[in-house]
Amino acid sequence: MPLTVEKKLPITGPRIVAALLTGFFLTVLSTTILNWWSVGEVKIQPIMVVVVWCGFNLSLNNHMAGGPVVMLLGYLGDSLSGGIVGLQVIVNTVVFCLCAIAQRRLDLEKWPYQMIAVGLMMLISPLIIIAGLMLVSQQHLTMPAGFITSLLWHALLSALLAPLFFMLLGSFSRFLQKLWPAPQRGKIDG
C-alpha cells in the first residue's frame, strides 16, 4: 500500500529570487538614483548587506545556493563600476563564505547581530579589495588621507542600515514564498 509523505525540502527559490532582484536593483540604482546617498566621501553600499544576508540565509545548509547569487551580483557590480572585472566577485564570495561559516554559530534574527555582521564585513571587504589591487598592480598602494576614518564611517552607516535591509529582504522573500508553487508530494511504496 503506497504511503504519501510530504518531502521536507527547503524552499530556497524565493530567497534566491529576492536576493537577486534586490541586489540587481540596488546595484543599478547605486549608480544613478542612490548615487547621492552618501555622507561626505562615504557612499553607502547596501549591496554588501544583501551579500551578508545571502551568507546567513542561502548558505551551506541550502547547498550553497547563495554562492552563484553573490558571484552574479559581484560581476554586475564590476561591470557597472568599470573597475577590474572579477574583484567584486571575489570580495562577495569571500564575504559570503565567511558569513556562511558564521551562520553555523550565530542566529542573525536579532538586529544587534545583523549590525555587527554587516559592520565587520564592511571592514573586511575593502581590505580584500586592497589586497586584490596590490596583487594586480604588483606594487605597494598608498592609502589616501582619512582612509581609516572613511572606512569606519562606512562600516557604521552600513551596520545601522542592516536591520532595515534584513527586514525588507525577509519580507520580500516571504511574499515570494506565498507566490511560489508548493513542493510536490512524493510517494513511497511500502
VENSULFEN-V171826 format. One record per residue. N is the residue number from 0. RES is the residue in one letter. PHI is phi in radians with two decimals (NA if undefined). Layout:
N&RES&PHI + N&RES&PHI
This chain:
0&M&NA + 1&P&-1.29 + 2&L&-1.80 + 3&T&-1.79 + 4&V&-2.16 + 5&E&-1.39 + 6&K&-1.34 + 7&K&-1.62 + 8&L&-1.70 + 9&P&-1.20 + 10&I&-1.54 + 11&T&-1.65 + 12&G&-0.94 + 13&P&-1.08 + 14&R&-1.19 + 15&I&-1.11 + 16&V&-1.12 + 17&A&-1.08 + 18&A&-1.17 + 19&L&-1.13 + 20&L&-1.14 + 21&T&-1.12 + 22&G&-1.10 + 23&F&-1.08 + 24&F&-1.15 + 25&L&-1.17 + 26&T&-1.19 + 27&V&-1.17 + 28&L&-1.22 + 29&S&-1.21 + 30&T&-1.57 + 31&T&-2.16 + 32&I&-1.12 + 33&L&-1.45 + 34&N&-1.10 + 35&W&-1.35 + 36&W&-1.34 + 37&S&-2.64 + 38&V&-2.12 + 39&G&1.11 + 40&E&-1.47 + 41&V&-1.57 + 42&K&-1.70 + 43&I&-1.33 + 44&Q&-2.05 + 45&P&-1.22 + 46&I&-1.10 + 47&M&-1.17 + 48&V&-1.14 + 49&V&-1.13 + 50&V&-1.13 + 51&V&-1.12 + 52&W&-1.05 + 53&C&-1.09 + 54&G&-1.09 + 55&F&-1.69 + 56&N&-2.05 + 57&L&-2.29 + 58&S&-1.91 + 59&L&-1.00 + 60&N&-1.23 + 61&N&-1.91 + 62&H&1.03 + 63&M&0.99 + 64&A&-1.09 + 65&G&-1.38 + 66&G&-0.98 + 67&P&-1.09 + 68&V&-1.12 + 69&V&-1.23 + 70&M&-1.15 + 71&L&-1.10 + 72&L&-1.15 + 73&G&-1.14 + 74&Y&-1.13 + 75&L&-1.08 + 76&G&-1.10 + 77&D&-1.11 + 78&S&-1.15 + 79&L&-1.36 + 80&S&-1.43 + 81&G&1.37 + 82&G&-1.50 + 83&I&-1.26 + 84&V&-1.22 + 85&G&1.92 + 86&L&-1.20 + 87&Q&-1.17 + 88&V&-1.06 + 89&I&-1.15 + 90&V&-1.06 + 91&N&-1.07 + 92&T&-1.17 + 93&V&-1.13 + 94&V&-1.10 + 95&F&-1.05 + 96&C&-1.12 + 97&L&-1.07 + 98&C&-1.22 + 99&A&-1.14 + 100&I&-1.21 + 101&A&-1.17 + 102&Q&-1.06 + 103&R&-1.20 + 104&R&-1.92 + 105&L&-1.86 + 106&D&-1.93 + 107&L&-1.55 + 108&E&-1.31 + 109&K&-1.65 + 110&W&-1.12 + 111&P&-1.10 + 112&Y&-1.19 + 113&Q&-1.08 + 114&M&-1.13 + 115&I&-1.12 + 116&A&-1.08 + 117&V&-1.18 + 118&G&-1.05 + 119&L&-1.12 + 120&M&-1.20 + 121&M&-1.26 + 122&L&-1.42 + 123&I&-1.35 + 124&S&-1.07 + 125&P&-1.14 + 126&L&-1.16 + 127&I&-1.18 + 128&I&-1.10 + 129&I&-1.08 + 130&A&-1.09 + 131&G&-1.13 + 132&L&-1.15 + 133&M&-1.17 + 134&L&-1.18 + 135&V&-1.24 + 136&S&-1.48 + 137&Q&1.00 + 138&Q&-2.57 + 139&H&-1.39 + 140&L&-1.67 + 141&T&-1.67 + 142&M&-1.42 + 143&P&-1.18 + 144&A&-1.10 + 145&G&1.37 + 146&F&-1.08 + 147&I&-1.11 + 148&T&-1.09 + 149&S&-1.08 + 150&L&-1.09 + 151&L&-1.15 + 152&W&-1.09 + 153&H&-1.03 + 154&A&-1.12 + 155&L&-1.13 + 156&L&-1.12 + 157&S&-1.15 + 158&A&-1.12 + 159&L&-1.16 + 160&L&-1.47 + 161&A&-0.96 + 162&P&-1.04 + 163&L&-1.12 + 164&F&-1.21 + 165&F&-1.09 + 166&M&-1.14 + 167&L&-1.13 + 168&L&-1.12 + 169&G&-1.12 + 170&S&-1.14 + 171&F&-1.12 + 172&S&-1.13 + 173&R&-1.15 + 174&F&-1.09 + 175&L&-1.15 + 176&Q&-1.15 + 177&K&-1.16 + 178&L&-1.50 + 179&W&-1.26 + 180&P&-1.11 + 181&A&-1.17 + 182&P&-1.10 + 183&Q&-1.25 + 184&R&-1.54 + 185&G&-1.70 + 186&K&-1.92 + 187&I&-2.01 + 188&D&-1.46 + 189&G&-1.93
